[in-house]
Amino acid sequence: MAKVLGVMLTILGTLGCLGNLFLYLNSSAYLRYNPADSVKGLLDVGLAFQIVLFGLLLLGGVLLVKYSTEPESK
């Protein structure tokens, strides 16, 4: 059952990371919408918590898939 949970966490973490990458590449942290403003950071655009959260989900899912053992059924 741990491998199933690991696969679900891996899929959720991957989709979340890809979504956050899309949001980051379209935010003012990457693009300069107004040249008079300074470049904003991840905390300013509100993506830091989401990136950390989905990164931990992805890491936890990969570790569960890799290191969990299932009992052999006969």
Secondary structure, DSSP 4 states (H G I P E B T S, - for coil): -HHHHHHHHHHHHHHHHHHHHHHHHTSTTTS-S-TTSPPP-HHHHT-HHHHHHHHHHHHHHHHHHHH---PPP-
